[in-house]
Amino acid sequence: MPPSRSLADASNVHRLHDHWIQRAMSLSSVTAFLLLSGATPPTVDVPAETQTQTERQGNKGAQTPLEPPVVVPTVDDRHSPSPAAPPSSAGEPPIEISSSPADIVVTARGEPPAGDPLQEANIASYRAVQSIDKAFVAPVATGYQGIVPEPVRDGVGNALRNLGEPVNFLNFLLQFKIGKAAETLGRFVVNTTFGVGGLVDVAKTKPFNLPYRRNGFANTLGFYGVEPGPYFYLPLVGPTTLRDLAGNSIDLLVVPTAVGAPFNRTAYAVPTTVIRQLNDRIEGDTEIKRLQEQSADPYVETRTLYLDMRQRQIDSLRGKGRDGTAGLQAETTHSQPGSFTDPETPTAAEPTEHETPTPVGPRPHPQR
């Protein structure tokens, strides 16, 4: 072989060797950079001969296998998209809803019912009354119950209720229920004389057997067809309606106006009102706890119970309860809070009026 050709071949081999070395170095640099950045290096077709030569050189130059490169993971700080509300029927674009765990979802009540046009204001009043009851009224009532013996509480309650018998008598007359008016007047006379001013309810025992029946101008208005009007929940009053509020106001004026002192004095009105409220709070404690712990919506249930109770009382006065579906029994001295029947059986054969204790808040006196 001529010397010039040998030199030329050697030069070509040398250039080819340099070319592959440069290419391998560039590939190694790119691969190392991609590995450090966490990306997958692209696959490059390398001739089989070059791969074999590289493997041989690696086996000769390294006694231990190469450790895999350390891949540094990257953190994706992009926020996941918020869930979108379903599109409306009008074709409006969906509105994004925040998915933050701190968000509080509040369900609206919707439009107020026809009988409760001031629903929002009544709910605010209801919540305020419940807060005051929890912080102040309930502890005071519990203390009063623990300090004052039950016979004393019952005696004071009987005396205060006996003072309302003239109002009951007057409204039975206005409703042309002469028999019940006579029984009510008889209760008042018996309890005032034999019951020591009404401290003991002697009239309900034998031989008198005169059950207590609460009545009032609110019932008289309903008896003559006056609608309840809007519903209210008021401090110191509790659940009521416009008709009941007007009728109860007249009831409170009868004895002070007709008798005068001491019933028209603040020194009498304030303590007697406080005692009535405390007794009512003690009687209604079981139902209040039930509503707070079990009712899905205590406000709505309180409104429903009150309006239903008042409607059944008016229906009974109109004689719509003689089949037993709407008739209400006479209220006895010790009614069970939250129940719609009395533990004692009335002696009167004719269906009579009954008052169920109001479940939450101050107990109204629609028939007093």
SVG drawing of the C-alpha trace seen along z (x, -y; Angstrom):
<svg xmlns="http://www.w3.org/2000/svg" viewBox="-126 -53 131 57">
<polyline fill="none" stroke="black" stroke-width="0.4" points="0.0,0.0 1.4,-3.4 2.4,-5.6 0.3,-8.5 -2.9,-6.4 -2.1,-5.1 -1.6,-8.6 -4.9,-9.7 -6.8,-6.7 -5.3,-7.5 -6.3,-11.1 -9.9,-10.1 -10.1,-7.7 -8.7,-10.4 -11.4,-12.9 -14.1,-10.3 -13.0,-9.5 -13.0,-13.2 -16.4,-13.7 -17.9,-10.9 -16.2,-12.1 -17.6,-15.6 -21.0,-14.2 -20.9,-11.9 -19.8,-14.8 -22.6,-17.0 -25.1,-14.3 -23.7,-13.7 -23.9,-17.4 -27.5,-17.6 -28.5,-14.4 -26.9,-15.5 -28.6,-18.9 -32.0,-17.3 -31.5,-14.8 -30.7,-17.6 -33.8,-19.6 -36.1,-16.5 -36.9,-16.1 -36.7,-12.9 -33.8,-13.0 -34.7,-12.5 -33.8,-9.2 -31.1,-9.5 -30.3,-6.8 -26.7,-5.8 -25.0,-3.3 -24.6,0.1 -20.8,0.0 -20.5,-3.2 -22.7,-1.8 -20.5,1.3 -17.3,-0.8 -18.7,-3.0 -19.8,-0.1 -16.3,1.4 -14.6,-1.8 -17.0,-2.2 -16.2,1.4 -12.5,0.7 -12.6,-2.6 -15.0,-1.9 -14.8,1.0 -18.3,0.3 -21.6,-0.3 -22.7,-3.9 -25.3,-5.1 -28.5,-6.5 -28.6,-10.3 -30.4,-12.1 -33.6,-13.7 -34.8,-16.8 -38.6,-16.9 -40.3,-20.2 -43.3,-21.5 -46.3,-22.7 -47.5,-25.8 -50.4,-26.3 -53.8,-26.3 -56.4,-23.8 -59.3,-25.3 -62.3,-26.1 -65.5,-24.1 -68.0,-25.8 -71.7,-26.1 -74.0,-24.5 -75.0,-26.8 -78.4,-28.5 -81.4,-27.9 -80.9,-31.2 -77.6,-30.1 -75.5,-32.3 -71.9,-31.3 -71.2,-29.3 -70.0,-31.2 -67.0,-29.9 -67.5,-28.8 -64.7,-29.2 -63.5,-25.8 -61.7,-27.2 -62.3,-25.0 -62.9,-28.1 -65.9,-29.1 -69.3,-28.7 -72.2,-27.7 -75.5,-29.4 -78.8,-28.2 -81.3,-31.0 -84.9,-30.7 -86.3,-32.2 -89.4,-34.5 -91.2,-34.8 -94.5,-33.1 -97.8,-35.1 -98.4,-34.9 -94.9,-36.0 -94.0,-39.0 -91.4,-40.3 -89.6,-37.0 -86.1,-38.4 -86.8,-40.8 -88.5,-38.0 -85.6,-35.7 -83.2,-38.4 -85.5,-38.9 -85.7,-35.2 -81.9,-34.8 -81.5,-37.7 -84.1,-36.3 -82.4,-32.9 -79.0,-34.5 -80.4,-36.4 -82.3,-33.3 -79.1,-31.2 -77.0,-33.8 -79.4,-35.2 -83.0,-34.0 -82.3,-30.2 -79.7,-30.5 -82.0,-32.8 -85.0,-30.4 -82.8,-27.5 -81.7,-29.3 -85.3,-30.4 -86.4,-26.8 -83.7,-25.6 -84.3,-28.2 -88.1,-28.4 -89.9,-25.1 -92.4,-23.8 -95.5,-24.2 -94.6,-27.9 -94.1,-28.4 -97.4,-26.6 -99.2,-28.7 -98.0,-32.0 -98.9,-30.8 -102.4,-29.8 -103.0,-33.2 -101.8,-35.1 -103.9,-32.9 -107.0,-33.4 -106.7,-37.2 -107.2,-36.5 -110.6,-34.7 -112.6,-37.9 -111.1,-38.3 -112.0,-34.7 -115.5,-35.2 -116.1,-38.4 -114.9,-36.8 -117.1,-33.7 -120.1,-36.1 -119.0,-38.0 -118.9,-34.6 -122.4,-33.7 -121.0,-30.7 -123.1,-31.1 -122.4,-27.7 -118.6,-28.2 -119.0,-31.7 -120.9,-30.5 -118.3,-27.8 -115.5,-30.4 -117.2,-32.7 -117.7,-29.8 -114.0,-28.9 -113.1,-32.5 -115.4,-32.6 -114.4,-29.2 -110.7,-29.7 -110.8,-33.2 -112.7,-32.2 -111.7,-28.6 -108.4,-28.7 -107.0,-31.6 -107.1,-34.1 -106.4,-31.5 -103.2,-30.1 -104.8,-26.6 -106.9,-25.5 -109.7,-24.1 -112.3,-24.5 -110.8,-21.7 -111.2,-19.1 -114.4,-17.3 -117.1,-18.3 -116.7,-21.3 -115.0,-19.8 -114.6,-23.1 -111.8,-22.9 -109.7,-25.9 -110.3,-27.4 -108.2,-30.3 -109.9,-32.8 -109.3,-36.3 -110.1,-39.1 -107.8,-37.6 -110.1,-34.5 -113.1,-36.7 -111.8,-38.5 -111.0,-35.1 -114.5,-33.8 -116.0,-36.7 -113.9,-36.1 -111.0,-38.4 -108.0,-36.9 -104.7,-36.4 -102.8,-38.9 -99.0,-38.9 -96.9,-36.8 -94.4,-38.4 -91.7,-37.1 -91.2,-39.8 -89.0,-40.2 -90.9,-39.6 -93.8,-38.4 -92.5,-35.5 -94.6,-34.2 -97.7,-36.2 -99.9,-37.7 -101.3,-41.1 -104.7,-39.9 -103.3,-38.2 -101.1,-41.2 -104.1,-43.5 -106.3,-41.1 -103.7,-40.4 -103.1,-44.1 -106.8,-44.6 -106.6,-41.7 -103.8,-43.3 -105.9,-46.5 -109.1,-45.0 -108.2,-44.3 -106.1,-47.5 -108.8,-49.6 -111.8,-48.0 -110.2,-47.5 -107.5,-50.1 -104.9,-49.9 -102.7,-48.0 -103.1,-46.3 -102.4,-49.5 -99.1,-50.2 -95.7,-49.4 -94.6,-47.9 -97.2,-45.2 -96.9,-44.8 -93.2,-44.3 -92.7,-41.5 -95.8,-39.6 -94.7,-39.7 -91.3,-38.4 -92.7,-35.6 -95.0,-34.6 -92.1,-34.6 -89.9,-32.5 -92.7,-30.0 -93.3,-29.7 -89.6,-29.3 -89.4,-26.5 -92.4,-24.7 -91.1,-25.1 -87.5,-24.1 -88.0,-20.5 -89.5,-21.7 -86.9,-24.5 -84.1,-21.9 -85.8,-19.6 -86.1,-22.4 -82.5,-23.4 -81.1,-19.9 -83.4,-18.2 -85.2,-20.7 -83.8,-21.4 -85.2,-24.9 -86.3,-26.0 -87.7,-29.3 -90.0,-27.7 -91.1,-25.0 -91.9,-27.5 -94.0,-29.5 -95.8,-26.4 -96.6,-25.1 -97.9,-28.5 -100.1,-29.2 -101.5,-25.7 -102.3,-25.8 -104.1,-29.2 -106.1,-28.0 -107.3,-24.9 -108.4,-27.0 -110.4,-29.3 -111.9,-26.3 -112.9,-24.8 -114.6,-28.0 -116.6,-27.8 -117.6,-24.2 -115.6,-22.6 -113.9,-20.1 -116.8,-18.0 -115.6,-15.0 -112.4,-14.9 -110.1,-16.1 -109.9,-19.7 -111.5,-19.8 -109.3,-20.9 -109.6,-19.9 -109.7,-22.2 -106.4,-23.3 -105.6,-21.9 -103.4,-23.5 -100.2,-21.6 -99.9,-21.2 -97.0,-19.4 -94.7,-21.6 -94.6,-20.6 -97.6,-18.3 -101.0,-18.8 -103.0,-16.9 -103.4,-17.2 -102.6,-14.4 -105.9,-15.0 -109.3,-14.3 -111.6,-17.2 -115.0,-16.8 -116.9,-18.9 -118.6,-16.8 -118.5,-19.6 -115.1,-20.1 -113.4,-23.0 -110.5,-25.3 -106.9,-24.3 -103.7,-26.2 -100.5,-24.5 -97.3,-26.0 -95.3,-27.8 -92.2,-25.8 -89.6,-28.6 -89.2,-32.0 -91.5,-33.8 -94.9,-32.1 -97.7,-34.1 -101.1,-34.3 -103.6,-34.4 -106.5,-33.7 -105.7,-35.5"/>
</svg>
